[in-house]
Amino acid sequence: MDRLKYPEVVQKILKNHVGNSLNSQTEVQLIFDPERDRYQLLHIGWEDLKRVFGCIIYVEIKDGKIWIERDGTEIGVANELLEAGIPKHDIVLAFHAPYKRQYTEFAVG
């Protein structure tokens, strides 16, 4: 796959997660910084008297690879990237410690 399309693939995957809000008092927000190749999905709002604010997904594209820094989904962003045609050697599971990445099927960095 043309690496220039990686931002489009990442954005499409994150957009597909927007409708997954836990309740009507909270919302899922997208934050895209295409100039720096940073993409984030946040959960924001209130559950009764408790503030909700957290990162669900955070992805960066660095040195031609897609770095998954945070993945709070059940399906797994890496699996969605594979389904979209991104090769394993271009996906870094950055939420794993660098020494552990060598034991995954994905890129080490």
N, C-alpha and C positions, 0 to 999 in steps of 0.2 A: 504494500500500500504506500502511496506517496506520502512521505512524512509531512508534507505541507498540509495535509488534510487531517492530521492528528488533532489540532484544535477543534475542528468541526465535529469530529467523532466524540471527543470528550464533552463538548457542549451539548450535543444531542443526548448523550447518556444522562448527563445531569438534569437536563430539561425533563426527561422521562420520570424523574423522581419527584418532581414538584408536587404532584397530586397526592403525595403520601403523608399528609399532615396527620398527626395523631388525634387531634380534635379540632372543633371549629374555633376555639379561642387561640389557637396557635397557627402559625403559617410557616411555610418553607420558602426561603428566599435564595435566589441565585445571585452570585457575585462572580462576574467574569472580568478578568484583566488580560485581554488578548495581547496587549503590548508586551507584557512580561510573561505570558503563557501561564497564568495562575487561574484556577477555577475552583469555586467553592459553593457548597450547598449548606445553608444554615437553617436551624429550627429555632423560631423566635415566637415569643408570646407569653401567655399566662395560663396556668392550670390552677384554677381556683385562686388562692393567694400566693402561689409559688411561681416565681419567674422562671421561664424556660429560655435558655439561650445556649445553643451548642452547635458545633460543627458536625455535620453528618458525613460529608465527603469533601476532601481537599486533594486536588491533583495539580501537579506542575509538569510542564514539559521542559526538560533540560537536556541539552546535548543530544537531541534527537530521540530521547526516550521519555516515556510517560511514567512519572513518579507518583505513585499513589501514597500520599502521606497520611490520609485518614480515610477509612471506609467503614461507615456505620450501617451498611446495608446487609440484608440477609443473602441476597443473590451474589454479591461481590462484584465490585467494579472491574476487577481483572477478568472475571468471566464474561462480563458484558463487552469489554474491549476485545477479547478473543473472538466472541461471536461477531463483532464488527469487522474482523479481519486483521486486527493488530497482532503481529507475531510476538511470541513470548519473550524473545530476546530484546524487545523494545518496551517491555513493561517491568518496572521496578516496584517491588512491594516495600516501599520505604518505611512503612510502619513496623517492619521487622528490623531488628538490630543488624548492622552491616555484616557481622560474622555469621548470622543465621541465613542470610540471603542465598548463600552458596548451596544451601540444602533445599531450596525451592526450585521449581521448574522455570523460574523467571530470571530476568537479568539481575546482576548484583549491583549495578550502578554505573 
